[in-house]
Amino acid sequence: MSPARPGGASSTTARTDVEAEQRGDLLVGGGRLLVGDHAVDGDVLVRGGSIVAVGPRAREQASSATPWLDAAGGLVCPGFGDSHVHPHHAGLQLLGCDLGGPADASRYLRVIADHAADHPGDGWVTGGGWSMEAFPGGLPTAAALDEVLPDRPVFLPNSDGHGAWVNSAALRIAGVTGDTPDPRDGRIERDASGEPTGTLHEGAVGLVAAHVPLPTDEEMDAALLAAQAQMLAWGVTHWQDAIVGATAAVADPLPSYLRLVEKGLLRTTVVGALWWDRGRGTEQVPELAERRERARAGGSRRFRADTVKIMQDGVVENFTAAMLEPYLDSCGCAGAGDGLSFLEPAELDAAVMALHADGVQVHAHALGDRAVRETLDAIEAAQQAHPGRDLRHHLAHLQVVHPDDVPRFARLGVTANIQPLWAAHEPQMDELTIPFLGQRRAGWQYPFADLAAAGAALASGSDWPVTTADVLECLHVAVNRRTSADEERFLPHQRLSLDQALTAVTAGVAYVNHDEARTGSLTTGMDGDLTVLDRDLFDHPLEEISDARVTATVVAGQVLHEASSAPAPAGAGRPLGSVR
């Protein structure tokens, strides 16, 4: 129990009382219910924040005073989840110089100039979200930024967070010159004479980020609230935050979560993945344990930080994803590089062993086939040393998986944490990935169906703000392996069925978060967290999934988002009419 607050009430008790006040009664009727792998007619009754009845007779148990939400023939689902997302990063991008949207270099420069004009002064211009496809070779330049902001420093991470675009003023402040060596875990993009060109990759981002002022507490909280509102609009009621720790130009999110818990403003269920500092070793394990306890002392059933995130490699587009064989060069010949393993295998083995022994789940970024194998090897060694622990380690991204490693996920009980939206033809795939992998390895990308057929558990995430966290967009690509009907399907044999994709975004996320007793299915006793769609997806062509819309999002029996209105104020549901 946490220390007593003035007046004798513990902070845990106070927060629990706030959460109790946020639990409501609600009957969701007139729709189809997602039950298992299909939809059935029926209603859902929530009482005191929990589901008490599901099916055709649920309405009979409601009183005349029970608020009613009309599903209007749409599909009522367990609240959608997201197994890998960065809410604070997304919120800061939304509130800063936001370069999300169409990938166009000229547009980016206009947005940057307009943002600087709207926020005058000589301070840093920050935000981000640019796409590599907007620039030749995926490499923007300081010279282009200097044309619009020659004296004011600019620091703009790209959409995947693995690189940054900076101007000359930022390089000067950071002291980055042609004589600056590349860090062990990154690369400074250079011209023919060795001078920095304005693009930084992976660990090199930190050379400039170290000089960027961190967001204030108020800015961090505003970012989380903005992200939460958007996630609720997409129907997301629970997620795993994939980085809870200080990173390049972003403060540690843990205090922000705890502040919102204290105020009763965190309405979603969140598991935080504490950040593993790859510049250190197992001496940080006790510090991570203290941070887990700090989160638990917050006393909220809506937030805990029981996971640790290890980033094992980078991304294919900048050749930092760790590959078993070298990348190809522009001529299709074997190149000199095979990517970066941020932790050497022995370091990774020691980290996973220590966390597993301590009863901590590992959430690993493993994108290239070498990173996948190294991480599976480390998990297997830890399980052999300390068997019988239900920790549900998971590997995120899984862009390239060697076929020999596909069956290991089920055998080791490792969840495949997939980002479905990436499994489609788009410029970064067709221009910056496939040519440098070659056809054989390109055919191993995002093997969702193979993993499912081999018995692996799947959990679906977005990696927002890398790409959208719109669940319906993610479902569409998971099932169709393309974003639009006129686009060639990307490795169509790896498509998931609709019920598999829906399971990955509901029960799959609940499972990896150890929350299957609370969410992930429409079952009595579960939390009253629901997502209501405007149609039954099973009754429409699969090509129309992305046309569907979230009409309402319910948390603990309270409607926090309706498509016809802004999200309800935190802490306040509202009656929607009487039972009929």
C-alpha positions, -999 to 999 in steps of 0.1 A, spaced: 0 0 0 13 35 -8 19 61 19 -11 79 34 -22 111 20 -31 142 41 -63 134 59 -55 97 64 -68 83 31 -42 64 11 -36 74 -25 -44 39 -36 -78 41 -20 -85 75 -35 -76 64 -69 -97 32 -65 -126 53 -55 -122 74 -86 -122 44 -108 -153 30 -90 -171 62 -99 -162 57 -135 -180 24 -138 -215 25 -153 -245 6 -163 -254 2 -200 -274 -20 -224 -260 -22 -259 -287 -37 -281 -300 -40 -316 -267 -53 -330 -247 -84 -338 -222 -97 -312 -187 -109 -320 -187 -143 -302 -157 -165 -309 -151 -166 -347 -185 -154 -359 -213 -129 -352 -247 -137 -335 -278 -116 -327 -281 -104 -292 -275 -77 -266 -248 -69 -240 -257 -57 -205 -231 -40 -184 -237 -33 -147 -212 -16 -124 -187 -16 -151 -187 -53 -158 -206 -75 -183 -234 -94 -166 -253 -108 -195 -247 -115 -232 -272 -128 -258 -308 -126 -267 -320 -125 -231 -297 -98 -218 -323 -72 -223 -347 -89 -199 -322 -83 -171 -320 -46 -176 -342 -22 -157 -362 7 -172 -336 31 -159 -306 14 -176 -290 36 -202 -294 22 -237 -270 23 -267 -285 13 -300 -260 -7 -321 -283 -2 -351 -274 -36 -366 -237 -30 -363 -211 -54 -348 -205 -52 -311 -169 -63 -303 -149 -66 -272 -129 -34 -269 -102 -33 -295 -66 -36 -283 -32 -25 -296 -2 -46 -286 25 -21 -296 19 16 -296 36 49 -285 9 72 -273 31 100 -259 52 101 -290 20 102 -311 5 129 -290 36 151 -291 36 147 -329 0 157 -331 6 188 -309 40 197 -325 51 202 -361 31 172 -375 44 159 -408 20 130 -410 -1 128 -441 9 127 -478 46 120 -483 57 151 -502 89 169 -496 76 203 -507 46 199 -484 68 191 -455 88 223 -460 56 244 -461 43 227 -429 76 234 -412 77 270 -422 41 276 -412 46 259 -378 77 281 -371 57 312 -381 29 302 -357 54 295 -329 79 324 -333 111 327 -314 145 311 -316 137 278 -298 138 243 -313 113 232 -339 102 197 -331 75 172 -341 81 147 -369 63 120 -389 79 124 -423 81 94 -446 113 82 -463 96 77 -496 93 115 -500 131 118 -506 156 102 -530 170 72 -513 149 81 -482 174 108 -472 163 144 -466 189 170 -463 199 198 -439 203 221 -469 166 218 -477 157 227 -441 182 256 -442 162 272 -470 132 277 -447 149 278 -412 186 288 -416 192 298 -380 166 281 -358 174 245 -349 151 218 -363 148 182 -350 122 160 -368 122 122 -363 108 103 -392 76 83 -391 92 50 -379 113 67 -352 145 52 -365 159 83 -380 158 121 -378 160 151 -401 180 180 -388 192 213 -402 227 229 -400 218 249 -369 210 217 -350 242 200 -362 262 230 -350 246 230 -316 253 193 -312 289 197 -325 283 171 -352 309 175 -380 327 154 -405 351 144 -377 323 130 -355 325 91 -355 294 70 -360 281 56 -327 281 19 -323 244 16 -328 238 42 -355 250 61 -386 254 97 -396 245 101 -433 274 119 -451 283 134 -484 312 124 -506 336 145 -485 324 130 -452 303 159 -440 269 153 -423 240 158 -448 212 161 -423 199 126 -419 207 106 -387 200 69 -383 193 49 -351 218 57 -323 231 87 -342 198 105 -336 208 109 -299 238 131 -309 213 159 -316 184 147 -294 206 152 -264 204 190 -270 167 192 -276 147 204 -245 125 176 -231 87 182 -231 73 196 -198 51 176 -176 21 196 -189 31 188 -225 35 151 -217 1 149 -201 -15 168 -229 1 144 -254 -12 114 -236 -47 128 -234 -47 137 -271 -35 102 -280 -61 85 -256 -89 105 -272 -78 94 -307 -74 58 -296 -109 58 -282 -122 72 -315 -105 42 -332 -122 19 -307 -91 10 -287 -97 4 -250 -65 -13 -240 -29 -13 -252 7 -20 -245 29 11 -245 61 -1 -262 85 24 -247 81 36 -211 114 53 -206 132 84 -217 142 83 -254 154 108 -280 138 142 -271 109 125 -252 107 124 -214 99 92 -195 62 85 -199 59 68 -165 53 99 -144 27 111 -169 7 79 -166 8 81 -129 -3 117 -129 -33 109 -151 -41 79 -129 -40 102 -98 -65 126 -115 -88 98 -128 -80 108 -164 -65 75 -177 -96 57 -189 -80 30 -210 -62 -1 -197 -24 2 -203 5 -21 -198 38 -2 -200 69 -18 -214 98 -4 -195 127 6 -217 159 -15 -217 190 8 -220 211 -10 -246 241 10 -235 240 -8 -201 238 -44 -189 220 -65 -163 229 -40 -136 197 -21 -146 174 -50 -136 169 -38 -100 161 -3 -113 135 -17 -136 120 -37 -107 118 -4 -87 100 12 -116 75 -17 -118 68 -13 -81 64 24 -85 37 18 -112 20 -8 -89 20 17 -61 -2 39 -82 -30 17 -72 -48 16 -106 -63 -14 -122 -60 6 -155 -22 9 -155 8 -13 -146 43 -16 -161 51 -54 -159 70 -57 -192 105 -47 -205 111 -36 -240 144 -46 -257 151 -32 -292 173 -57 -309 177 -41 -343 166 -13 -366 146 -13 -399 152 -26 -434 149 8 -451 181 22 -436 198 -12 -436 199 -14 -398 175 -44 -394 197 -74 -385 199 -99 -413 213 -134 -415 228 -125 -449 240 -92 -463 217 -67 -479 219 -64 -517 233 -33 -533 217 -12 -560 230 -36 -586 214 -66 -569 248 -80 -556 256 -89 -521 265 -57 -502 289 -53 -473 264 -48 -445 240 -71 -427 224 -47 -403 229 -40 -366 223 -62 -336 220 -36 -309 228 -61 -283 254 -87 -291 240 -122 -287 258 -127 -254 244 -94 -241 209 -103 -253 211 -137 -237 221 -122 -203 194 -96 -205 166 -120 -213 179 -146 -188 179 -120 -160 144 -107 -168 129 -142 -173 144 -153 -139 129 -122 -123 94 -131 -137 93 -103 -162 78 -104 -197 101 -94 -226 87 -73 -254 114 -74 -282 117 -53 -313 129 -79 -338 125 -70 -374 152 -87 -394 156 -125 -396 188 -125 -375 172 -104 -348 143 -128 -347 166 -158 -344 188 -141 -318 158 -132 -296 142 -167 -299 175 -182 -290 178 -160 -259 142 -169 -248 148 -206 -254 179 -205 -232 161 -186 -205 132 -211 -205 155 -240 -203 172 -225 -173 140 -214 -156 111 -236 -169 74 -234 -161 69 -196 -162 39 -182 -180 55 -149 -190 43 -146 -226 73 -131 -242 66 -115 -275 85 -104 -306 72 -73 -324 73 -64 -361 87 -97 -376 92 -83 -410 116 -110 -422 114 -144 -405 135 -173 -417 111 -203 -424 131 -224 -399 121 -201 -371 84 -199 -378 75 -231 -358 96 -220 -329 71 -194 -318 44 -220 -309 70 -244 -294 84 -217 -271 51 -201 -264 63 -168 -279 35 -145 -292 39 -130 -326 32 -92 -321 23 -82 -357 18 -49 -373 -6 -58 -402 -7 -24 -419 29 -28 -431 21 -60 -451 12 -42 -484 28 -28 -515 37 9 -509 68 29 -519 89 20 -489 83 -16 -495 87 -16 -533 115 10 -536 134 8 -503 129 -28 -492 124 -55 -518 153 -45 -541 177 -47 -512 164 -80 -498 160 -99 -530 130 -120 -540 138 -150 -518 140 -130 -485 113 -106 -497 90 -136 -497 96 -142 -460 80 -109 -450 52 -107 -425 44 -144 -425 11 -140 -405 -7 -171 -420 23 -193 -416 27 -183 -380 -10 -189 -373 -9 -223 -391 21 -233 -370 1 -226 -338 16 -192 -327 -5 -168 -307 -10 -135 -326 -14 -101 -311 -21 -71 -333 -5 -37 -329 0 -5 -349 33 11 -338 15 44 -340 27 71 -348 48 51 -373 15 43 -390 -21 48 -380 -36 30 -351 -69 29 -369 -78 -7 -361 -101 -11 -391 -73 -1 -415 -51 -27 -398 -78 -54 -401 -83 -45 -437 -47 -52 -446 -43 -82 -424 -72 -99 -443 -66 -85 -478 -28 -79 -479 -34 -46 -497 -48 -12 -489 -71 -8 -519 -89 -30 -544 -68 -18 -573 -35 -26 -557 -16 -59 -561 -18 -81 -531 14 -85 -511 22 -122 -506 -15 -131 -506 -9 -166 -492 -1 -149 -459 -36 -134 -455 -54 -139 -422 -91 -148 -421 -114 -122 -407 -119 -141 -374 -82 -146 -370 -75 -109 -375 -103 -99 -351 -90 -124 -325 -55 -109 -328 -68 -74 -320 -91 -85 -291 -82 -117 -273 -47 -117 -287 -38 -83 -271 -56 -93 -239 -36 -125 -238 -2 -109 -242 -11 -84 -215 -22 -112 -191 -56 -96 -191 -77 -124 -207 -97 -126 -174 -108 -90 -178 -111 -83 -215 -108 -97 -250 -142 -115 -253 -179 -108 -247 -183 -129 -216 -200 -124 -183 -176 -111 -157 -154 -92 -182 -149 -55 -180 -176 -36 -199 -152 -24 -225 -168 -25 -260 -163 -13 -295 -194 -8 -317 -190 -8 -355 -215 5 -380 -219 -29 -397 -214 -66 -393 -181 -72 -410 -190 -108 -416 -219 -98 -438 -199 -75 -461 -171 -82 -486 -137 -83 -471 -126 -56 -495 -149 -32 -476 -135 -36 -441 -118 -2 -442 -151 14 -452 -165 4 -417 -165 30 -389 -165 29 -351 -198 43 -339 -191 41 -302 -164 31 -277 -174 20 -242 -151 17 -212 -164 1 -180 -200 7 -191 -195 44 -200 -196 57 -235 -164 77 -240 -166 81 -278 -195 84 -302 -190 90 -339 -215 119 -339 -197 137 -311 -163 144 -295 -151 120 -268 -170 124 -235 -151 143 -208 -130 119 -187 -149 107 -157 -183 113 -171 -205 89 -190 -240 99 -198 -274 83 -201 -284 75 -237 -320 69 -232 -342 42 -215 -344 6 -224 -367 -2 -253 
